[in-house]
Amino acid sequence: MKQFELAGSKSSNVKKYQFWRHDNKPIELWSNKVIFEKINYIHRNPVEAGLVFKAEDYVYSSAIDYSGEKGRLNGVVVCK
């Protein structure tokens, strides 16, 4: 709670605690092409960060579900 209070004290529009960042940029998912671009971008993040060689190898990624295998997380809906 101390960290959330500290973050809140640095922002003029927060009364006490700040839990999320205010600098995100929402992107409208208006077509299947855009959806797949964003899914691929998210799946590539651990690869680009050097954590794994293949997106499917990252433990908490849904990339493995998209490769035809079953990942660790439940409730992943694969779009085709």
PDB file of N, CA, C and O in Angstrom:
ATOM      1  N   MET A   1       0.822  -1.187   0.000  1.00  0.00           N
ATOM      2  CA  MET A   1       0.000   0.000   0.000  1.00  0.00           C
ATOM      3  C   MET A   1       0.877   1.267   0.000  1.00  0.00           C
ATOM      4  O   MET A   1       0.491   2.305  -0.538  1.00  0.00           O
ATOM      5  N   LYS A   2       2.043   1.156   0.605  1.00  0.00           N
ATOM      6  CA  LYS A   2       2.950   2.307   0.636  1.00  0.00           C
ATOM      7  C   LYS A   2       3.357   2.729  -0.774  1.00  0.00           C
ATOM      8  O   LYS A   2       3.421   3.920  -1.079  1.00  0.00           O
ATOM      9  N   GLN A   3       3.635   1.731  -1.643  1.00  0.00           N
ATOM     10  CA  GLN A   3       4.033   2.020  -3.017  1.00  0.00           C
ATOM     11  C   GLN A   3       2.901   2.712  -3.773  1.00  0.00           C
ATOM     12  O   GLN A   3       3.141   3.657  -4.526  1.00  0.00           O
ATOM     13  N   PHE A   4       1.659   2.239  -3.572  1.00  0.00           N
ATOM     14  CA  PHE A   4       0.507   2.844  -4.246  1.00  0.00           C
ATOM     15  C   PHE A   4       0.273   4.273  -3.738  1.00  0.00           C
ATOM     16  O   PHE A   4      -0.102   5.162  -4.502  1.00  0.00           O
ATOM     17  N   GLU A   5       0.499   4.472  -2.446  1.00  0.00           N
ATOM     18  CA  GLU A   5       0.354   5.814  -1.871  1.00  0.00           C
ATOM     19  C   GLU A   5       1.438   6.748  -2.409  1.00  0.00           C
ATOM     20  O   GLU A   5       1.164   7.907  -2.720  1.00  0.00           O
ATOM     21  N   LEU A   6       2.664   6.246  -2.518  1.00  0.00           N
ATOM     22  CA  LEU A   6       3.765   7.039  -3.058  1.00  0.00           C
ATOM     23  C   LEU A   6       3.480   7.424  -4.512  1.00  0.00           C
ATOM     24  O   LEU A   6       3.685   8.573  -4.904  1.00  0.00           O
ATOM     25  N   ALA A   7       3.013   6.471  -5.301  1.00  0.00           N
ATOM     26  CA  ALA A   7       2.675   6.756  -6.698  1.00  0.00           C
ATOM     27  C   ALA A   7       1.552   7.778  -6.779  1.00  0.00           C
ATOM     28  O   ALA A   7       1.575   8.654  -7.644  1.00  0.00           O
ATOM     29  N   GLY A   8       0.569   7.679  -5.891  1.00  0.00           N
ATOM     30  CA  GLY A   8      -0.543   8.630  -5.872  1.00  0.00           C
ATOM     31  C   GLY A   8      -0.117  10.027  -5.485  1.00  0.00           C
ATOM     32  O   GLY A   8      -0.702  11.004  -5.951  1.00  0.00           O
ATOM     33  N   SER A   9       0.888  10.137  -4.643  1.00  0.00           N
ATOM     34  CA  SER A   9       1.344  11.454  -4.209  1.00  0.00           C
ATOM     35  C   SER A   9       2.048  12.221  -5.324  1.00  0.00           C
ATOM     36  O   SER A   9       2.212  13.438  -5.238  1.00  0.00           O
ATOM     37  N   LYS A  10       2.464  11.509  -6.371  1.00  0.00           N
ATOM     38  CA  LYS A  10       3.164  12.144  -7.495  1.00  0.00           C
ATOM     39  C   LYS A  10       2.221  12.596  -8.598  1.00  0.00           C
ATOM     40  O   LYS A  10       2.660  13.195  -9.580  1.00  0.00           O
ATOM     41  N   SER A  11       0.942  12.320  -8.452  1.00  0.00           N
ATOM     42  CA  SER A  11      -0.024  12.653  -9.494  1.00  0.00           C
ATOM     43  C   SER A  11      -1.051  13.644  -8.962  1.00  0.00           C
ATOM     44  O   SER A  11      -1.593  13.466  -7.871  1.00  0.00           O
ATOM     45  N   SER A  12      -1.311  14.678  -9.734  1.00  0.00           N
ATOM     46  CA  SER A  12      -2.244  15.716  -9.284  1.00  0.00           C
ATOM     47  C   SER A  12      -3.703  15.287  -9.346  1.00  0.00           C
ATOM     48  O   SER A  12      -4.545  15.895  -8.685  1.00  0.00           O
ATOM     49  N   ASN A  13      -4.025  14.256 -10.121  1.00  0.00           N
ATOM     50  CA  ASN A  13      -5.423  13.855 -10.255  1.00  0.00           C
ATOM     51  C   ASN A  13      -5.767  12.602  -9.447  1.00  0.00           C
ATOM     52  O   ASN A  13      -6.791  11.966  -9.696  1.00  0.00           O
ATOM     53  N   VAL A  14      -4.912  12.242  -8.475  1.00  0.00           N
ATOM     54  CA  VAL A  14      -5.157  11.081  -7.611  1.00  0.00           C
ATOM     55  C   VAL A  14      -5.255  11.575  -6.176  1.00  0.00           C
ATOM     56  O   VAL A  14      -4.411  12.345  -5.717  1.00  0.00           O
ATOM     57  N   LYS A  15      -6.299  11.123  -5.461  1.00  0.00           N
ATOM     58  CA  LYS A  15      -6.495  11.572  -4.084  1.00  0.00           C
ATOM     59  C   LYS A  15      -5.572  10.877  -3.089  1.00  0.00           C
ATOM     60  O   LYS A  15      -4.991  11.531  -2.223  1.00  0.00           O
ATOM     61  N   LYS A  16      -5.429   9.540  -3.206  1.00  0.00           N
ATOM     62  CA  LYS A  16      -4.590   8.834  -2.242  1.00  0.00           C
ATOM     63  C   LYS A  16      -3.731   7.754  -2.885  1.00  0.00           C
ATOM     64  O   LYS A  16      -2.503   7.837  -2.845  1.00  0.00           O
ATOM     65  N   TYR A  17      -4.354   6.746  -3.475  1.00  0.00           N
ATOM     66  CA  TYR A  17      -3.607   5.618  -4.039  1.00  0.00           C
ATOM     67  C   TYR A  17      -3.710   5.579  -5.556  1.00  0.00           C
ATOM     68  O   TYR A  17      -4.770   5.849  -6.122  1.00  0.00           O
ATOM     69  N   GLN A  18      -2.610   5.244  -6.207  1.00  0.00           N
ATOM     70  CA  GLN A  18      -2.622   5.038  -7.657  1.00  0.00           C
ATOM     71  C   GLN A  18      -2.174   3.619  -7.926  1.00  0.00           C
ATOM     72  O   GLN A  18      -1.070   3.223  -7.550  1.00  0.00           O
ATOM     73  N   PHE A  19      -3.040   2.849  -8.584  1.00  0.00           N
ATOM     74  CA  PHE A  19      -2.776   1.437  -8.826  1.00  0.00           C
ATOM     75  C   PHE A  19      -2.291   1.175 -10.244  1.00  0.00           C
ATOM     76  O   PHE A  19      -1.445   0.302 -10.439  1.00  0.00           O
ATOM     77  N   TRP A  20      -2.794   1.900 -11.247  1.00  0.00           N
ATOM     78  CA  TRP A  20      -2.402   1.672 -12.629  1.00  0.00           C
ATOM     79  C   TRP A  20      -1.747   2.917 -13.202  1.00  0.00           C
ATOM     80  O   TRP A  20      -1.835   4.011 -12.645  1.00  0.00           O
ATOM     81  N   ARG A  21      -1.087   2.713 -14.332  1.00  0.00           N
ATOM     82  CA  ARG A  21      -0.416   3.826 -15.005  1.00  0.00           C
ATOM     83  C   ARG A  21      -1.420   4.649 -15.789  1.00  0.00           C
ATOM     84  O   ARG A  21      -2.411   4.125 -16.297  1.00  0.00           O
ATOM     85  N   HIS A  22      -1.156   5.936 -15.882  1.00  0.00           N
ATOM     86  CA  HIS A  22      -2.033   6.841 -16.623  1.00  0.00           C
ATOM     87  C   HIS A  22      -1.515   7.135 -18.020  1.00  0.00           C
ATOM     88  O   HIS A  22      -2.127   7.915 -18.750  1.00  0.00           O
ATOM     89  N   ASP A  23      -0.406   6.529 -18.404  1.00  0.00           N
ATOM     90  CA  ASP A  23       0.191   6.871 -19.686  1.00  0.00           C
ATOM     91  C   ASP A  23       0.003   5.796 -20.750  1.00  0.00           C
ATOM     92  O   ASP A  23       0.762   5.744 -21.718  1.00  0.00           O
ATOM     93  N   ASN A  24      -1.001   4.937 -20.580  1.00  0.00           N
ATOM     94  CA  ASN A  24      -1.227   3.917 -21.601  1.00  0.00           C
ATOM     95  C   ASN A  24      -1.887   4.534 -22.833  1.00  0.00           C
ATOM     96  O   ASN A  24      -2.476   5.613 -22.762  1.00  0.00           O
ATOM     97  N   LYS A  25      -1.781   3.850 -23.937  1.00  0.00           N
ATOM     98  CA  LYS A  25      -2.375   4.346 -25.184  1.00  0.00           C
ATOM     99  C   LYS A  25      -3.318   3.272 -25.722  1.00  0.00           C
ATOM    100  O   LYS A  25      -2.864   2.318 -26.354  1.00  0.00           O
ATOM    101  N   PRO A  26      -4.599   3.408 -25.487  1.00  0.00           N
ATOM    102  CA  PRO A  26      -5.531   2.391 -25.980  1.00  0.00           C
ATOM    103  C   PRO A  26      -5.556   2.358 -27.509  1.00  0.00           C
ATOM    104  O   PRO A  26      -5.476   3.394 -28.170  1.00  0.00           O
ATOM    105  N   ILE A  27      -5.668   1.156 -28.049  1.00  0.00           N
ATOM    106  CA  ILE A  27      -5.700   0.976 -29.495  1.00  0.00           C
ATOM    107  C   ILE A  27      -6.994   0.268 -29.857  1.00  0.00           C
ATOM    108  O   ILE A  27      -7.304  -0.794 -29.316  1.00  0.00           O
ATOM    109  N   GLU A  28      -7.739   0.852 -30.764  1.00  0.00           N
ATOM    110  CA  GLU A  28      -8.996   0.249 -31.197  1.00  0.00           C
ATOM    111  C   GLU A  28      -8.702  -0.972 -32.065  1.00  0.00           C
ATOM    112  O   GLU A  28      -7.932  -0.900 -33.023  1.00  0.00           O
ATOM    113  N   LEU A  29      -9.325  -2.084 -31.715  1.00  0.00           N
ATOM    114  CA  LEU A  29      -9.176  -3.328 -32.478  1.00  0.00           C
ATOM    115  C   LEU A  29     -10.347  -3.414 -33.446  1.00  0.00           C
ATOM    116  O   LEU A  29     -11.350  -4.074 -33.171  1.00  0.00           O
ATOM    117  N   TRP A  30     -10.210  -2.746 -34.571  1.00  0.00           N
ATOM    118  CA  TRP A  30     -11.327  -2.568 -35.493  1.00  0.00           C
ATOM    119  C   TRP A  30     -11.378  -3.582 -36.629  1.00  0.00           C
ATOM    120  O   TRP A  30     -12.324  -3.576 -37.417  1.00  0.00           O
ATOM    121  N   SER A  31     -10.368  -4.458 -36.727  1.00  0.00           N
ATOM    122  CA  SER A  31     -10.407  -5.488 -37.773  1.00  0.00           C
ATOM    123  C   SER A  31      -9.609  -6.706 -37.315  1.00  0.00           C
ATOM    124  O   SER A  31      -8.793  -6.611 -36.398  1.00  0.00           O
ATOM    125  N   ASN A  32      -9.846  -7.843 -37.951  1.00  0.00           N
ATOM    126  CA  ASN A  32      -9.086  -9.044 -37.617  1.00  0.00           C
ATOM    127  C   ASN A  32      -7.598  -8.841 -37.859  1.00  0.00           C
ATOM    128  O   ASN A  32      -6.769  -9.361 -37.112  1.00  0.00           O
ATOM    129  N   LYS A  33      -7.259  -8.089 -38.895  1.00  0.00           N
ATOM    130  CA  LYS A  33      -5.846  -7.825 -39.194  1.00  0.00           C
ATOM    131  C   LYS A  33      -5.174  -7.107 -38.028  1.00  0.00           C
ATOM    132  O   LYS A  33      -4.073  -7.479 -37.622  1.00  0.00           O
ATOM    133  N   VAL A  34      -5.821  -6.093 -37.496  1.00  0.00           N
ATOM    134  CA  VAL A  34      -5.265  -5.335 -36.377  1.00  0.00           C
ATOM    135  C   VAL A  34      -5.189  -6.216 -35.130  1.00  0.00           C
ATOM    136  O   VAL A  34      -4.211  -6.154 -34.385  1.00  0.00           O
ATOM    137  N   ILE A  35      -6.208  -7.028 -34.903  1.00  0.00           N
ATOM    138  CA  ILE A  35      -6.211  -7.933 -33.747  1.00  0.00           C
ATOM    139  C   ILE A  35      -5.005  -8.862 -33.809  1.00  0.00           C
ATOM    140  O   ILE A  35      -4.287  -9.017 -32.821  1.00  0.00           O
ATOM    141  N   PHE A  36      -4.780  -9.485 -34.976  1.00  0.00           N
ATOM    142  CA  PHE A  36      -3.657 -10.407 -35.107  1.00  0.00           C
ATOM    143  C   PHE A  36      -2.313  -9.700 -35.014  1.00  0.00           C
ATOM    144  O   PHE A  36      -1.352 -10.278 -34.508  1.00  0.00           O
ATOM    145  N   GLU A  37      -2.225  -8.473 -35.486  1.00  0.00           N
ATOM    146  CA  GLU A  37      -0.984  -7.694 -35.339  1.00  0.00           C
ATOM    147  C   GLU A  37      -0.656  -7.508 -33.860  1.00  0.00           C
ATOM    148  O   GLU A  37       0.490  -7.680 -33.445  1.00  0.00           O
ATOM    149  N   LYS A  38      -1.663  -7.158 -33.072  1.00  0.00           N
ATOM    150  CA  LYS A  38      -1.454  -6.900 -31.647  1.00  0.00           C
ATOM    151  C   LYS A  38      -1.149  -8.189 -30.890  1.00  0.00           C
ATOM    152  O   LYS A  38      -0.299  -8.193 -29.999  1.00  0.00           O
ATOM    153  N   ILE A  39      -1.833  -9.287 -31.233  1.00  0.00           N
ATOM    154  CA  ILE A  39      -1.545 -10.578 -30.598  1.00  0.00           C
ATOM    155  C   ILE A  39      -0.106 -10.984 -30.885  1.00  0.00           C
ATOM    156  O   ILE A  39       0.618 -11.407 -29.985  1.00  0.00           O
ATOM    157  N   ASN A  40       0.302 -10.853 -32.138  1.00  0.00           N
ATOM    158  CA  ASN A  40       1.680 -11.209 -32.506  1.00  0.00           C
ATOM    159  C   ASN A  40       2.694 -10.321 -31.794  1.00  0.00           C
ATOM    160  O   ASN A  40       3.745 -10.797 -31.366  1.00  0.00           O
ATOM    161  N   TYR A  41       2.384  -9.038 -31.668  1.00  0.00           N
ATOM    162  CA  TYR A  41       3.268  -8.116 -30.955  1.00  0.00           C
ATOM    163  C   TYR A  41       3.443  -8.559 -29.498  1.00  0.00           C
ATOM    164  O   TYR A  41       4.561  -8.596 -28.984  1.00  0.00           O
ATOM    165  N   ILE A  42       2.340  -8.891 -28.845  1.00  0.00           N
ATOM    166  CA  ILE A  42       2.389  -9.335 -27.446  1.00  0.00           C
ATOM    167  C   ILE A  42       3.176 -10.635 -27.333  1.00  0.00           C
ATOM    168  O   ILE A  42       3.985 -10.795 -26.419  1.00  0.00           O
ATOM    169  N   HIS A  43       2.942 -11.563 -28.257  1.00  0.00           N
ATOM    170  CA  HIS A  43       3.662 -12.836 -28.221  1.00  0.00           C
ATOM    171  C   HIS A  43       5.162 -12.647 -28.464  1.00  0.00           C
ATOM    172  O   HIS A  43       5.963 -13.423 -27.943  1.00  0.00           O
ATOM    173  N   ARG A  44       5.552 -11.659 -29.223  1.00  0.00           N
ATOM    174  CA  ARG A  44       6.971 -11.432 -29.542  1.00  0.00           C
ATOM    175  C   ARG A  44       7.722 -10.700 -28.425  1.00  0.00           C
ATOM    176  O   ARG A  44       8.953 -10.712 -28.420  1.00  0.00           O
ATOM    177  N   ASN A  45       7.033 -10.073 -27.493  1.00  0.00           N
ATOM    178  CA  ASN A  45       7.705  -9.313 -26.431  1.00  0.00           C
ATOM    179  C   ASN A  45       8.738 -10.127 -25.657  1.00  0.00           C
ATOM    180  O   ASN A  45       9.856  -9.644 -25.482  1.00  0.00           O
ATOM    181  N   PRO A  46       8.424 -11.349 -25.178  1.00  0.00           N
ATOM    182  CA  PRO A  46       9.452 -12.108 -24.449  1.00  0.00           C
ATOM    183  C   PRO A  46      10.643 -12.490 -25.332  1.00  0.00           C
ATOM    184  O   PRO A  46      11.765 -12.614 -24.841  1.00  0.00           O
ATOM    185  N   VAL A  47      10.401 -12.676 -26.627  1.00  0.00           N
ATOM    186  CA  VAL A  47      11.484 -12.998 -27.562  1.00  0.00           C
ATOM    187  C   VAL A  47      12.386 -11.778 -27.728  1.00  0.00           C
ATOM    188  O   VAL A  47      13.610 -11.886 -27.640  1.00  0.00           O
ATOM    189  N   GLU A  48      11.783 -10.628 -27.966  1.00  0.00           N
ATOM    190  CA  GLU A  48      12.547  -9.390 -28.141  1.00  0.00           C
ATOM    191  C   GLU A  48      13.335  -9.028 -26.885  1.00  0.00           C
ATOM    192  O   GLU A  48      14.417  -8.447 -26.967  1.00  0.00           O
ATOM    193  N   ALA A  49      12.777  -9.380 -25.709  1.00  0.00           N
ATOM    194  CA  ALA A  49      13.459  -9.088 -24.445  1.00  0.00           C
ATOM    195  C   ALA A  49      14.577 -10.082 -24.159  1.00  0.00           C
ATOM    196  O   ALA A  49      15.336  -9.909 -23.206  1.00  0.00           O
ATOM    197  N   GLY A  50      14.681 -11.135 -24.993  1.00  0.00           N
ATOM    198  CA  GLY A  50      15.734 -12.120 -24.816  1.00  0.00           C
ATOM    199  C   GLY A  50      15.438 -13.171 -23.753  1.00  0.00           C
ATOM    200  O   GLY A  50      16.342 -13.876 -23.305  1.00  0.00           O
ATOM    201  N   LEU A  51      14.172 -13.276 -23.348  1.00  0.00           N
ATOM    202  CA  LEU A  51      13.804 -14.258 -22.325  1.00  0.00           C
ATOM    203  C   LEU A  51      13.692 -15.667 -22.892  1.00  0.00           C
ATOM    204  O   LEU A  51      13.983 -16.642 -22.199  1.00  0.00           O
ATOM    205  N   VAL A  52      13.273 -15.776 -24.141  1.00  0.00           N
ATOM    206  CA  VAL A  52      13.114 -17.071 -24.820  1.00  0.00           C
ATOM    207  C   VAL A  52      13.513 -16.912 -26.282  1.00  0.00           C
ATOM    208  O   VAL A  52      13.630 -15.796 -26.787  1.00  0.00           O
ATOM    209  N   PHE A  53      13.720 -18.046 -26.957  1.00  0.00           N
ATOM    210  CA  PHE A  53      14.029 -18.011 -28.380  1.00  0.00           C
ATOM    211  C   PHE A  53      12.765 -18.041 -29.233  1.00  0.00           C
ATOM    212  O   PHE A  53      12.713 -17.430 -30.300  1.00  0.00           O
ATOM    213  N   LYS A  54      11.732 -18.766 -28.748  1.00  0.00           N
ATOM    214  CA  LYS A  54      10.464 -18.864 -29.468  1.00  0.00           C
ATOM    215  C   LYS A  54       9.351 -18.392 -28.551  1.00  0.00           C
ATOM    216  O   LYS A  54       9.372 -18.666 -27.352  1.00  0.00           O
ATOM    217  N   ALA A  55       8.378 -17.683 -29.108  1.00  0.00           N
ATOM    218  CA  ALA A  55       7.278 -17.133 -28.309  1.00  0.00           C
ATOM    219  C   ALA A  55       6.545 -18.220 -27.529  1.00  0.00           C
ATOM    220  O   ALA A  55       6.091 -17.979 -26.411  1.00  0.00           O
ATOM    221  N   GLU A  56       6.427 -19.422 -28.115  1.00  0.00           N
ATOM    222  CA  GLU A  56       5.709 -20.521 -27.454  1.00  0.00           C
ATOM    223  C   GLU A  56       6.414 -21.007 -26.198  1.00  0.00           C
ATOM    224  O   GLU A  56       5.797 -21.666 -25.362  1.00  0.00           O
ATOM    225  N   ASP A  57       7.691 -20.694 -26.052  1.00  0.00           N
ATOM    226  CA  ASP A  57       8.463 -21.170 -24.902  1.00  0.00           C
ATOM    227  C   ASP A  57       8.259 -20.328 -23.649  1.00  0.00           C
ATOM    228  O   ASP A  57       8.644 -20.752 -22.559  1.00  0.00           O
ATOM    229  N   TYR A  58       7.672 -19.161 -23.775  1.00  0.00           N
ATOM    230  CA  TYR A  58       7.431 -18.322 -22.598  1.00  0.00           C
ATOM    231  C   TYR A  58       6.259 -18.904 -21.817  1.00  0.00           C
ATOM    232  O   TYR A  58       5.165 -19.061 -22.359  1.00  0.00           O
ATOM    233  N   VAL A  59       6.483 -19.222 -20.557  1.00  0.00           N
ATOM    234  CA  VAL A  59       5.535 -19.994 -19.755  1.00  0.00           C
ATOM    235  C   VAL A  59       4.140 -19.390 -19.709  1.00  0.00           C
ATOM    236  O   VAL A  59       3.159 -20.122 -19.838  1.00  0.00           O
ATOM    237  N   TYR A  60       4.019 -18.084 -19.530  1.00  0.00           N
ATOM    238  CA  TYR A  60       2.707 -17.470 -19.343  1.00  0.00           C
ATOM    239  C   TYR A  60       2.154 -16.831 -20.617  1.00  0.00           C
ATOM    240  O   TYR A  60       1.271 -15.976 -20.553  1.00  0.00           O
ATOM    241  N   SER A  61       2.670 -17.243 -21.763  1.00  0.00           N
ATOM    242  CA  SER A  61       2.197 -16.702 -23.033  1.00  0.00           C
ATOM    243  C   SER A  61       1.105 -17.585 -23.616  1.00  0.00           C
ATOM    244  O   SER A  61       1.108 -18.801 -23.427  1.00  0.00           O
ATOM    245  N   SER A  62       0.185 -16.968 -24.318  1.00  0.00           N
ATOM    246  CA  SER A  62      -0.840 -17.737 -25.032  1.00  0.00           C
ATOM    247  C   SER A  62      -0.322 -18.176 -26.399  1.00  0.00           C
ATOM    248  O   SER A  62      -1.051 -18.827 -27.147  1.00  0.00           O
ATOM    249  N   ALA A  63       0.909 -17.839 -26.737  1.00  0.00           N
ATOM    250  CA  ALA A  63       1.465 -18.213 -28.042  1.00  0.00           C
ATOM    251  C   ALA A  63       1.423 -19.713 -28.258  1.00  0.00           C
ATOM    252  O   ALA A  63       1.207 -20.170 -29.380  1.00  0.00           O
ATOM    253  N   ILE A  64       1.626 -20.483 -27.207  1.00  0.00           N
ATOM    254  CA  ILE A  64       1.590 -21.940 -27.348  1.00  0.00           C
ATOM    255  C   ILE A  64       0.200 -22.420 -27.750  1.00  0.00           C
ATOM    256  O   ILE A  64       0.065 -23.385 -28.502  1.00  0.00           O
ATOM    257  N   ASP A  65      -0.829 -21.749 -27.251  1.00  0.00           N
ATOM    258  CA  ASP A  65      -2.201 -22.100 -27.630  1.00  0.00           C
ATOM    259  C   ASP A  65      -2.429 -21.850 -29.119  1.00  0.00           C
ATOM    260  O   ASP A  65      -3.168 -22.590 -29.768  1.00  0.00           O
ATOM    261  N   TYR A  66      -1.806 -20.827 -29.652  1.00  0.00           N
ATOM    262  CA  TYR A  66      -1.934 -20.503 -31.073  1.00  0.00           C
ATOM    263  C   TYR A  66      -1.132 -21.456 -31.949  1.00  0.00           C
ATOM    264  O   TYR A  66      -1.353 -21.523 -33.158  1.00  0.00           O
ATOM    265  N   SER A  67      -0.189 -22.203 -31.340  1.00  0.00           N
ATOM    266  CA  SER A  67       0.611 -23.149 -32.118  1.00  0.00           C
ATOM    267  C   SER A  67      -0.002 -24.552 -32.127  1.00  0.00           C
ATOM    268  O   SER A  67       0.584 -25.487 -32.672  1.00  0.00           O
ATOM    269  N   GLY A  68      -1.188 -24.690 -31.519  1.00  0.00           N
ATOM    270  CA  GLY A  68      -1.879 -25.978 -31.524  1.00  0.00           C
ATOM    271  C   GLY A  68      -1.691 -26.800 -30.263  1.00  0.00           C
ATOM    272  O   GLY A  68      -2.282 -27.872 -30.131  1.00  0.00           O
ATOM    273  N   GLU A  69      -0.879 -26.317 -29.333  1.00  0.00           N
ATOM    274  CA  GLU A  69      -0.669 -27.012 -28.060  1.00  0.00           C
ATOM    275  C   GLU A  69      -1.531 -26.363 -26.990  1.00  0.00           C
ATOM    276  O   GLU A  69      -2.182 -25.350 -27.248  1.00  0.00           O
ATOM    277  N   LYS A  70      -1.543 -26.936 -25.788  1.00  0.00           N
ATOM    278  CA  LYS A  70      -2.291 -26.369 -24.671  1.00  0.00           C
ATOM    279  C   LYS A  70      -1.310 -25.708 -23.719  1.00  0.00           C
ATOM    280  O   LYS A  70      -0.375 -26.341 -23.227  1.00  0.00           O
ATOM    281  N   GLY A  71      -1.537 -24.431 -23.469  1.00  0.00           N
ATOM    282  CA  GLY A  71      -0.669 -23.686 -22.570  1.00  0.00           C
ATOM    283  C   GLY A  71      -1.057 -23.860 -21.117  1.00  0.00           C
ATOM    284  O   GLY A  71      -1.991 -24.591 -20.789  1.00  0.00           O
ATOM    285  N   ARG A  72      -0.332 -23.184 -20.258  1.00  0.00           N
ATOM    286  CA  ARG A  72      -0.520 -23.269 -18.817  1.00  0.00           C
ATOM    287  C   ARG A  72      -1.787 -22.540 -18.354  1.00  0.00           C
ATOM    288  O   ARG A  72      -2.406 -22.936 -17.366  1.00  0.00           O
ATOM    289  N   LEU A  73      -2.163 -21.497 -19.054  1.00  0.00           N
ATOM    290  CA  LEU A  73      -3.304 -20.683 -18.635  1.00  0.00           C
ATOM    291  C   LEU A  73      -4.605 -21.226 -19.201  1.00  0.00           C
ATOM    292  O   LEU A  73      -4.666 -21.651 -20.354  1.00  0.00           O
ATOM    293  N   ASN A  74      -5.639 -21.206 -18.381  1.00  0.00           N
ATOM    294  CA  ASN A  74      -6.962 -21.640 -18.814  1.00  0.00           C
ATOM    295  C   ASN A  74      -7.742 -20.459 -19.376  1.00  0.00           C
ATOM    296  O   ASN A  74      -7.462 -19.305 -19.054  1.00  0.00           O
ATOM    297  N   GLY A  75      -8.714 -20.759 -20.211  1.00  0.00           N
ATOM    298  CA  GLY A  75      -9.593 -19.723 -20.731  1.00  0.00           C
ATOM    299  C   GLY A  75      -9.036 -18.930 -21.891  1.00  0.00           C
ATOM    300  O   GLY A  75      -9.557 -17.861 -22.208  1.00  0.00           O
ATOM    301  N   VAL A  76      -7.989 -19.423 -22.534  1.00  0.00           N
ATOM    302  CA  VAL A  76      -7.426 -18.735 -23.696  1.00  0.00           C
ATOM    303  C   VAL A  76      -8.286 -19.037 -24.902  1.00  0.00           C
ATOM    304  O   VAL A  76      -8.491 -20.202 -25.245  1.00  0.00           O
ATOM    305  N   VAL A  77      -8.790 -18.004 -25.548  1.00  0.00           N
ATOM    306  CA  VAL A  77      -9.607 -18.169 -26.726  1.00  0.00           C
ATOM    307  C   VAL A  77      -8.728 -17.874 -27.945  1.00  0.00           C
ATOM    308  O   VAL A  77      -8.213 -16.766 -28.093  1.00  0.00           O
ATOM    309  N   VAL A  78      -8.566 -18.853 -28.797  1.00  0.00           N
ATOM    310  CA  VAL A  78      -7.707 -18.706 -29.965  1.00  0.00           C
ATOM    311  C   VAL A  78      -8.559 -18.282 -31.146  1.00  0.00           C
ATOM    312  O   VAL A  78      -9.520 -18.964 -31.505  1.00  0.00           O
ATOM    313  N   CYS A  79      -8.204 -17.147 -31.754  1.00  0.00           N
ATOM    314  CA  CYS A  79      -8.903 -16.643 -32.936  1.00  0.00           C
ATOM    315  C   CYS A  79      -8.234 -17.228 -34.173  1.00  0.00           C
ATOM    316  O   CYS A  79      -7.006 -17.286 -34.252  1.00  0.00           O
ATOM    317  N   LYS A  80      -9.022 -17.653 -35.117  1.00  0.00           N
ATOM    318  CA  LYS A  80      -8.453 -18.199 -36.348  1.00  0.00           C
ATOM    319  C   LYS A  80      -8.892 -17.416 -37.553  1.00  0.00           C
ATOM    320  O   LYS A  80      -8.505 -17.740 -38.675  1.00  0.00           O
TER     321      LYS A  80
END
